[in-house]
């Protein structure tokens, strides 16, 4: 995930809701295998919705503002 607060890349299925989405697999780590942020990526960070989809629970420094 890459934060995209400026709303760039409108119409690109890998950029939505303020984020750029990607998924990489071990067999081919240089290639993004995601085709759509909605279909491939958005479900994973749901548990971190309260912290803007960023998992900060294991990193106390990230939780401080």
HURA-V301696 format. One record per run of one state. SS is the DSSP state (H for helix, E for strand, C for the rest). FROM is the first residue (numbers start at 1). LEN is the number of residues. If there is no record, write none. Layout:
ss=SS from=FROM len=LEN
ss=SS from=FROM len=LEN
//
This chain:
ss=C from=1 len=1
ss=E from=2 len=2
ss=C from=4 len=11
ss=E from=15 len=2
ss=C from=17 len=2
ss=E from=19 len=2
ss=C from=21 len=4
ss=E from=25 len=1
ss=C from=26 len=2
ss=E from=28 len=1
ss=C from=29 len=8
ss=H from=37 len=5
ss=C from=42 len=2
ss=H from=44 len=8
ss=C from=52 len=8
ss=H from=60 len=4
ss=C from=64 len=2
//
